[in-house]
Amino acid sequence: MEKRLMLGNEAVARGLYEAGCSFVSSYPGTPSSEITKYASEHIYAEWAPNEKVSVEASVGASFAGARAFSAMKHVGLNVAADPLFTASYTGVGGGLVIAVADDMGCHPSQNEQDSRHYALSMKLPMLEPCDSQECLDYTRLAFELSEQYDTPVLLRLSTRVSHSRSVAAEGKPKPYDLKDYVKDARKWVMTPANARPAHVKVEKRMLALGEACETTPLNTVIRGTENKIGVISAGHAYLTAREALGDKASYFKLGMIYPLPVGPIAEFAKTVDELWVIEELDDFIETHCRKHGFKVRGKADLSPLGEYTAQQLRDAILAPCCACSCETTHESGQNTTNQPQPTPDIHSGLCPPPPRPPVLCPGCPHWGSFAAIKKLGLTVMGDIGCYTLGASPPLSAIDFCLCMGASVSGLHGVLKARPEFAKSTVAVIGDSTFWHSGITGLLNIVYNQTPATVLILDNATTAMTGHQPSPGTGETLMGQKAPAADLETVCRGLGVQSVATVDPRDQKALEAALTEALAADEPSVIICRRSCVIQEVWR
């Protein structure tokens, strides 16, 4: 087996290839995007308009007997939740694995949602790797578990695991023949009459998985040189705990984080004086431990916010006396601020570098769109993409940003509550985000006769996540030519009569289009069309 440095996402893609997966459908979302791109080098992969579509397509491929996969970021799982909750009832044909990349620290995201709660509520097993080797191995294993227990399997990643490189050994691809299709409406057609017995099947499956997690080799014990401190952890938090506490602590490392074991934790707890749960974001593992009567320390001493640092864990767990240089510890060991603690600057006496928040690229066409908006003094309902950076100085031109597509739907709500705002408020959404979830919001505006002005910033790519193609770009992830969905035709097809297309660098034309649209008593769409400057450089 060849060993080499791999990005965590690259290792997941390698695992797909080695597992015989033959269908991948995703929507790009950092930090998960590279998985699908790397997968396309070996197997069929595609970008879907959104995560719901990608999961439904993957379930369809599984229904047909193929091993299938979909990747998304944590907020994308919200969009995909509808089909996944019911796919838990239907089970699978070929193995089905869904990767979700959480973003502790909000590096490229609008929240710090903890996706482990979805595993619990969907009643789906979830695995969590901590490095590239485990990313590869767990991906392969996830397909085996999926078919063994007739269930989709969730693979939880994080920004650090997805975007860090470590050594992984490549294995041989496993030949996989499509499973035979057998007509079975009771399994696949989730009417109430079929869903009720399917729920019974799900509960039996969870009991079986609960028994399996008591003995799975995915959960391992690493013994330290001392018996004072024991740590229960998983994923990136486990690696940070190892860095912080070294070999003096013992570790119960979880690879399967739902369902969680009971017996092995009890045995581990007997071997240490003090038991800590170190997990980033919510107290998911800690709640399980307390439910089963284990005395553990965790969130009361740590923080539910962001990523942990090794120094933060040392301060909380080892708690050196802050008044002297002795080795004594505080009686409670509690971090009373309950906030992440900064790592001391090794260059004492030097000021830390100033923050450098992301801004729009020089030459970005969105500068022109926001310049006209700002000149007219408009209130802006924003959306998710590069153009969200228009909220930052010096533009400071976005007033609202919630989730994909919410600019359009949100503007409708604003104008129904305050009709007078129609002359001074617009929605801004990118082309890829419009295909993702803006269409239905615009349809709602037309249907409910709201005189809203929507700007679609068409830069001909999905720029923020790595310049992936979308339904409007005329090509697929596999490099094939494809029909390019036409924004003007789609908007008119939804019933918008006033559709204008302008170059955002032509400020006079854009200002005139905005003025005309805001004065109208009907829905209006302005398409600000100019290619991403980075795309132009690459070409």
C-alpha positions in Angstrom: 0.0 0.0 0.0 1.3 3.5 -0.9 1.4 6.0 1.9 1.2 9.7 1.2 0.0 12.9 2.7 -3.7 13.4 2.0 -6.1 16.2 2.7 -8.9 14.8 4.9 -11.4 15.4 2.2 -9.1 13.7 -0.4 -8.9 10.7 1.9 -12.7 10.5 2.0 -12.8 10.5 -1.8 -10.2 7.8 -1.9 -12.3 5.8 0.5 -15.3 6.2 -1.9 -13.2 4.8 -4.7 -11.9 1.9 -2.7 -15.4 1.0 -1.4 -16.8 0.7 -4.9 -19.0 3.7 -4.7 -20.2 4.6 -8.2 -22.5 7.7 -7.7 -21.6 10.9 -5.9 -23.9 13.9 -5.8 -23.3 17.0 -3.7 -23.7 20.8 -3.5 -20.5 22.6 -2.8 -20.2 23.9 0.8 -16.9 24.6 2.6 -15.4 22.6 4.3 -16.8 19.6 2.4 -16.4 20.7 -1.2 -13.1 19.0 -2.1 -14.5 15.5 -1.5 -16.7 15.6 -4.6 -14.1 17.2 -6.8 -11.5 14.5 -5.8 -14.1 11.8 -6.2 -14.7 12.9 -9.8 -11.1 11.8 -10.7 -12.1 8.1 -10.2 -15.9 7.8 -10.3 -19.0 9.5 -11.5 -19.7 12.7 -9.5 -21.9 15.7 -10.0 -22.9 19.0 -8.5 -26.7 19.2 -7.7 -28.6 22.4 -7.4 -28.9 21.9 -3.6 -28.3 19.4 -0.9 -31.9 18.1 -0.8 -31.6 17.2 -4.5 -28.2 15.6 -4.0 -29.4 13.3 -1.2 -32.6 12.4 -3.1 -30.5 11.5 -6.2 -28.1 9.5 -4.0 -31.1 7.6 -2.4 -32.3 6.9 -5.9 -28.9 5.4 -6.9 -29.0 3.3 -3.7 -32.5 2.2 -4.6 -31.2 1.0 -8.0 -28.5 -1.0 -6.2 -25.4 1.2 -6.4 -23.2 2.4 -3.6 -23.9 6.1 -3.4 -22.6 9.2 -1.5 -23.4 12.8 -0.8 -21.3 15.5 0.9 -22.4 18.8 2.5 -21.5 21.3 5.2 -23.4 21.3 8.4 -26.0 23.9 7.3 -26.5 21.9 4.1 -27.8 19.0 6.3 -30.7 21.2 7.2 -31.7 21.4 3.6 -31.2 17.6 3.2 -33.0 16.7 6.3 -36.4 16.1 4.7 -35.3 13.1 2.5 -32.9 11.8 5.1 -35.4 11.4 7.9 -37.5 9.2 5.7 -34.5 7.4 4.2 -33.9 6.2 7.7 -37.2 4.4 7.4 -36.8 3.0 3.9 -33.2 1.8 4.4 -30.9 1.3 1.5 -30.4 -0.9 -1.6 -26.7 -0.3 -2.2 -24.8 1.3 0.6 -25.6 5.0 1.2 -23.2 7.3 3.1 -23.7 11.0 3.8 -20.8 13.2 4.9 -21.5 16.3 6.9 -18.7 18.7 7.7 -19.2 20.8 10.8 -17.5 24.1 11.2 -16.4 24.7 14.8 -15.3 28.3 15.0 -17.5 29.6 12.1 -14.5 29.8 9.7 -16.7 29.9 6.5 -20.1 29.6 8.0 -23.0 31.5 9.6 -23.4 29.2 12.6 -21.7 26.5 14.7 -24.5 23.9 14.4 -23.6 20.5 15.9 -24.7 17.8 13.4 -24.5 15.0 15.9 -28.1 15.9 17.0 -29.3 14.9 13.6 -27.9 11.4 14.0 -29.9 11.0 17.2 -33.1 12.4 15.8 -32.9 10.7 12.4 -31.8 7.4 14.2 -28.8 7.0 11.9 -25.4 5.7 12.9 -22.6 8.3 12.8 -18.8 7.9 12.5 -16.3 10.6 13.2 -12.7 10.3 11.9 -9.8 12.3 13.4 -7.2 12.2 10.6 -6.8 11.3 7.0 -6.2 7.6 7.5 -9.4 7.4 9.5 -11.2 9.4 6.9 -10.3 6.8 4.3 -11.0 3.8 6.5 -14.2 5.0 8.0 -15.6 5.8 4.6 -15.0 2.3 3.5 -16.5 0.9 6.7 -19.5 3.2 6.5 -20.7 1.4 3.3 -20.3 -2.0 5.0 -22.3 -0.8 8.0 -24.9 0.7 5.7 -25.6 -2.6 3.9 -25.2 -4.7 7.0 -27.9 -2.7 9.0 -29.9 -1.5 6.0 -29.4 2.2 6.8 -27.9 5.4 5.6 -24.7 6.2 7.6 -23.5 9.7 8.5 -19.8 10.5 8.4 -19.1 13.6 10.5 -16.1 15.7 9.5 -15.0 19.2 10.7 -13.0 22.1 9.2 -9.8 20.9 10.8 -10.1 17.3 9.8 -11.3 18.1 6.2 -8.6 20.7 5.6 -5.6 19.1 7.3 -3.1 16.8 5.7 -1.8 13.6 7.4 -0.4 10.3 6.1 -2.8 7.8 4.8 -2.2 4.4 3.2 -4.1 3.7 0.0 -5.7 0.3 -0.4 -7.0 -1.6 -3.4 -10.4 -0.7 -4.8 -13.1 -3.2 -4.0 -15.1 -4.5 -6.9 -18.8 -3.9 -6.3 -21.6 -5.3 -8.4 -24.9 -3.6 -8.4 -27.4 -5.2 -6.2 -30.4 -6.7 -8.0 -33.5 -4.5 -8.0 -36.5 -6.2 -6.3 -39.9 -4.5 -6.4 -40.9 -3.9 -2.8 -43.4 -1.1 -2.2 -43.5 -1.9 1.6 -39.9 -1.0 1.9 -39.6 2.0 -0.5 -43.1 3.6 -0.5 -43.5 5.6 2.7 -47.2 5.9 3.0 -48.5 5.8 6.6 -49.4 2.2 6.3 -45.8 1.3 5.4 -44.1 3.9 7.6 -45.5 2.5 10.8 -43.9 -0.9 10.5 -40.8 0.7 9.0 -40.5 2.7 12.3 -40.5 -0.6 14.2 -37.7 -1.8 11.9 -35.7 1.4 12.7 -36.0 0.9 16.5 -34.9 -2.7 16.1 -32.0 -1.5 14.0 -31.0 1.0 16.7 -31.0 -1.8 19.3 -28.7 -3.9 17.2 -26.4 -1.0 16.5 -26.4 -0.2 20.3 -25.2 -3.7 20.9 -22.6 -3.5 18.2 -21.2 -0.3 19.5 -20.4 -2.0 22.8 -17.7 -4.1 21.1 -16.8 -2.1 17.9 -13.0 -1.7 17.3 -13.9 1.9 16.2 -13.9 2.9 19.9 -10.4 2.4 21.4 -8.6 2.9 24.7 -5.2 4.5 24.8 -3.5 4.1 28.1 -1.4 6.8 29.7 1.4 6.6 32.1 -0.7 7.8 35.0 -4.3 7.0 36.2 -5.4 10.4 37.4 -7.0 11.8 34.3 -9.2 10.0 31.7 -10.6 11.6 28.6 -13.5 10.6 26.4 -13.3 12.3 23.0 -13.6 12.0 19.3 -12.4 13.7 16.1 -10.4 16.9 16.1 -11.1 17.4 19.8 -9.3 14.1 20.6 -6.2 15.3 18.8 -6.2 18.6 20.7 -6.6 16.7 24.0 -3.6 14.5 23.1 -1.6 17.6 22.4 -2.7 19.2 25.6 -2.3 16.3 28.0 0.1 14.0 26.3 0.8 10.5 27.7 -0.1 11.4 31.3 -3.8 11.1 30.5 -5.6 8.0 29.3 -8.1 8.3 26.4 -11.3 6.6 25.4 -11.4 7.5 21.7 -14.7 7.3 20.0 -14.9 6.4 16.3 -18.6 5.7 16.3 -20.3 8.7 18.0 -23.9 7.5 17.6 -25.0 5.3 19.0 -22.6 5.6 22.0 -21.5 2.7 24.2 -22.1 2.2 27.9 -20.2 -0.8 29.1 -16.8 0.2 27.7 -17.1 3.7 29.2 -17.9 2.1 32.6 -14.8 -0.1 32.4 -12.7 2.9 31.4 -14.1 5.1 34.1 -13.0 2.5 36.8 -9.3 2.9 35.7 -9.0 6.7 36.2 -9.5 9.1 39.1 -11.2 11.9 37.2 -13.1 11.5 33.9 -13.4 14.3 31.4 -15.5 14.6 28.2 -13.7 16.8 25.7 -16.0 17.6 22.8 -16.3 20.8 20.7 -19.7 22.5 20.5 -22.5 20.8 22.4 -22.4 18.3 25.4 -23.6 15.4 23.2 -21.3 12.7 24.7 -21.4 14.3 28.1 -25.2 14.1 28.2 -25.0 10.4 27.3 -22.5 9.8 30.1 -24.6 11.6 32.7 -27.7 9.8 31.5 -26.0 6.5 32.4 -24.8 7.7 35.8 -21.1 8.4 35.0 -19.5 11.2 36.9 -17.8 13.3 34.3 -16.5 16.9 33.9 -16.9 18.8 30.7 -18.9 21.9 29.6 -19.1 23.4 33.1 -15.3 23.7 32.9 -14.9 24.3 29.2 -16.8 26.2 26.5 -19.6 25.4 24.1 -18.0 27.9 21.7 -15.6 27.3 18.8 -12.6 25.1 18.6 -10.5 24.2 21.7 -6.8 24.9 21.9 -4.3 22.8 23.7 -3.6 25.7 26.0 -7.2 26.1 26.9 -7.5 22.5 27.8 -4.4 22.6 29.9 -5.7 25.6 31.8 -9.0 24.0 32.5 -7.9 20.4 33.3 -4.5 20.9 34.8 -5.4 24.3 36.2 -2.0 25.6 37.3 -2.2 28.1 40.1 -2.2 31.5 38.5 -0.7 33.2 41.5 2.7 31.4 41.5 4.8 29.1 39.4 4.2 26.0 41.5 2.7 22.7 40.3 -0.4 22.9 42.5 -3.9 23.1 41.0 -7.0 25.0 41.7 -9.5 23.0 43.9 -12.2 23.2 41.3 -10.1 23.4 38.2 -12.9 25.5 36.7 -12.5 28.0 33.9 -14.8 30.6 35.4 -15.0 32.7 32.3 -16.4 29.7 30.3 -14.7 31.3 27.2 -11.9 30.1 25.0 -8.6 31.3 26.4 -6.0 32.9 24.1 -2.7 31.2 23.5 0.1 33.4 24.9 2.2 35.1 22.2 5.6 33.4 22.2 7.2 36.7 21.1 6.7 38.5 24.4 6.5 42.3 24.1 5.3 42.2 20.5 1.8 43.3 19.6 -0.3 40.6 17.9 -1.0 41.2 14.2 -4.1 43.2 13.4 -7.1 41.2 12.2 -7.6 40.8 8.5 -11.2 40.0 7.7 -12.0 38.7 4.2 -13.0 41.2 1.6 -14.2 41.1 -2.0 -11.3 40.5 -4.4 -9.9 43.4 -6.3 -11.8 43.7 -9.6 -14.7 41.6 -8.3 -17.9 42.6 -10.2 -19.8 42.7 -7.0 -18.0 45.9 -6.1 -20.0 47.6 -8.9 -23.3 46.2 -7.8 -22.8 47.3 -4.2 -21.5 50.7 -5.3 -24.8 51.5 -7.0 -26.8 50.1 -4.1 -24.9 52.2 -1.6 -25.1 55.4 -3.7 -28.9 55.0 -3.7 -28.9 54.4 0.1 -30.9 51.1 -0.2 -31.6 48.6 2.5 -30.3 45.1 1.4 -31.5 41.7 2.2 -28.4 39.6 1.6 -27.7 35.9 1.0 -24.9 33.3 1.2 -21.9 33.6 -1.1 -18.9 35.9 -2.0 -21.2 38.9 -2.1 -22.0 38.4 1.6 -18.6 40.2 2.1 -20.5 43.3 0.9 -21.6 43.6 4.6 -18.0 44.5 5.6 -16.4 47.9 5.4 -15.8 49.9 3.3 -19.1 48.9 1.6 -21.2 48.0 4.7 -24.0 47.5 2.2 -25.8 44.3 3.5 -28.4 44.5 6.3 -29.6 40.9 6.6 -28.2 37.5 6.0 -29.8 34.3 7.2 -29.4 31.2 5.0 -29.4 30.1 1.3 -32.3 31.8 -0.5 -33.5 33.8 2.5 -32.8 37.2 0.8 -35.6 36.7 -1.6 -38.1 35.1 0.8 -37.1 37.5 3.5 -37.7 40.5 1.2 -41.2 39.3 0.6 -41.9 39.2 4.3 -40.4 42.6 4.8 -42.6 44.1 2.2 -45.8 42.4 3.4 -45.0 43.8 6.9 -43.9 47.3 5.7 -45.2 48.0 2.2 -43.5 51.4 2.1 -40.1 49.7 2.2 -40.6 48.6 -1.4 -39.1 51.9 -2.7 -35.9 51.5 -0.7 -35.2 47.8 -0.1 -33.8 45.1 -2.4 -32.7 41.5 -2.3 -29.3 40.4 -3.5 -28.6 36.8 -4.4 -25.9 35.0 -6.4 -26.6 32.9 -9.5 -25.6 29.6 -7.8 -27.6 30.4 -4.7 -30.5 31.4 -6.9 -30.5 27.9 -8.5 -30.0 26.4 -5.0 -33.0 28.0 -3.3 -33.9 31.4 -4.7 -36.3 30.2 -7.3 -39.1 29.2 -4.9 -38.8 32.5 -3.1 -39.2 34.4 -6.3 -42.2 32.3 -7.2 -43.7 33.2 -3.9 -43.2 36.9 -4.6 -44.9 36.6 -8.0 -47.7 34.4 -6.6 -48.5 36.8 -3.7 -48.1 39.9 -5.9 -45.3 41.6 -4.0 -43.6 44.6 -5.7 -40.1 43.4 -4.8 -36.8 44.1 -6.5 -34.4 41.2 -6.6 -30.8 41.5 -7.9 -29.2 38.3 -9.1 -25.5 38.8 -9.1 -24.4 36.4 -11.9 -20.7 35.9 -11.9 -20.9 32.5 -13.8 -19.5 30.3 -11.0 -19.9 29.2 -7.4 -17.0 31.4 -6.4 -16.9 31.3 -2.6 -16.5 27.5 -2.4 -13.9 27.0 -5.1 -15.4 28.0 -8.5 -17.5 25.0 -9.0 -19.9 24.9 -12.0 -23.7 25.2 -11.5 -26.8 24.7 -13.7 -26.2 28.1 -15.3 -22.6 27.6 -16.4 -23.0 25.2 -19.3 -20.7 22.4 -18.0 -20.8 19.6 -15.4 -18.3 18.6 -12.7 -17.1 15.8 -15.1 -16.2 18.5 -17.7 -19.1 17.7 -20.0 -21.0 20.4 -21.9 -24.5 20.9 -20.6 -27.5 23.1 -21.3 -27.0 26.3 -19.4 -30.1 27.3 -17.5 -31.0 30.9 -18.5 -31.8 33.3 -15.7 -33.9 35.6 -17.8 -36.1 32.8 -19.2 -36.5 31.2 -15.8 -37.5 34.5 -14.1 -40.0 35.3 -16.9 -41.3 31.7 -16.7 -42.0 32.3 -13.0 -44.2 35.3 -14.0 -41.8 38.2 -13.6 -42.6 40.7 -16.3 -39.8 43.2 -15.6 -36.4 41.5 -16.1 -33.3 43.7 -16.9 -29.7 42.6 -17.5 -26.9 45.0 -16.9 -23.1 45.0 -16.5 -22.4 46.1 -12.9 -19.4 48.0 -14.1 -21.8 50.3 -16.0 -22.9 52.3 -13.0 -25.3 54.6 -14.9 -27.1 51.7 -16.4 -27.4 49.9 -13.1 -28.5 53.0 -11.2 -31.2 53.6 -13.9 -32.4 49.9 -13.7 -32.6 50.1 -9.9 -34.5 53.4 -10.0 -37.0 52.0 -12.5 -37.5 48.7 -10.7 -38.0 50.4 -7.3 -40.6 52.8 -8.7 -42.6 49.9 -10.3 -45.6 48.3 -8.5 -44.7 44.8 -9.7 -42.0 42.2 -9.1 -38.7 43.1 -10.8 -35.5 41.3 -11.4 -32.2 42.9 -12.3 -29.5 40.4 -13.4 -26.0 41.9 -12.7 -23.9 39.9 -15.1 -20.1 39.9 -15.2 -17.8 36.9 -14.8 -15.8 36.4 -11.6 -12.5 38.1 -12.1 -10.5 35.1 -10.9 -12.3 32.9 -13.5 -11.3 35.5 -16.1 -7.7 35.2 -15.0 -7.8 31.4 -15.2 -9.2 31.5 -18.7 
